[in-house]
């Protein structure tokens, strides 16, 4: 599997407060970004996989909502996660 427990811990350690802080928006955004990249690569090969395409669209929406929340809550944290992940808006 592409997203193991160790990989999740790595995201939350790097972007959250600790590896056990799974509720931090930064850690969740980083994990969603990793999953979005993985699903995008999958869809480049499997163009007719409609279920994965739907999952990808839902993940992008979840990440967008978290980014909007973070932007409203603390603009500096928003800017730092955008810069760290290379996202733009």
ChimeraX attribute file (.defattr): number of C-alpha atoms within 10 A of each C-alpha:
attribute: neighborCount
match mode: 1-to-1
recipient: residues
	/A:1	3
	/A:2	8
	/A:3	11
	/A:4	9
	/A:5	8
	/A:6	9
	/A:7	13
	/A:8	19
	/A:9	19
	/A:10	16
	/A:11	20
	/A:12	24
	/A:13	16
	/A:14	14
	/A:15	23
	/A:16	20
	/A:17	14
	/A:18	15
	/A:19	16
	/A:20	12
	/A:21	15
	/A:22	17
	/A:23	11
	/A:24	16
	/A:25	21
	/A:26	26
	/A:27	25
	/A:28	22
	/A:29	25
	/A:30	22
	/A:31	20
	/A:32	18
	/A:33	17
	/A:34	18
	/A:35	17
	/A:36	19
	/A:37	12
	/A:38	14
	/A:39	17
	/A:40	15
	/A:41	11
	/A:42	14
	/A:43	16
	/A:44	10
	/A:45	9
	/A:46	12
	/A:47	10
	/A:48	10
	/A:49	12
	/A:50	11
	/A:51	8
	/A:52	16
	/A:53	17
	/A:54	10
	/A:55	13
	/A:56	20
	/A:57	12
	/A:58	13
	/A:59	18
	/A:60	16
	/A:61	12
	/A:62	15
	/A:63	20
	/A:64	14
	/A:65	13
	/A:66	18
	/A:67	22
	/A:68	13
	/A:69	14
	/A:70	19
	/A:71	14
	/A:72	10
	/A:73	11
	/A:74	10
	/A:75	13
	/A:76	11
	/A:77	15
	/A:78	20
	/A:79	15
	/A:80	13
	/A:81	19
	/A:82	17
	/A:83	11
	/A:84	11
	/A:85	14
	/A:86	8
	/A:87	10
	/A:88	7
	/A:89	3
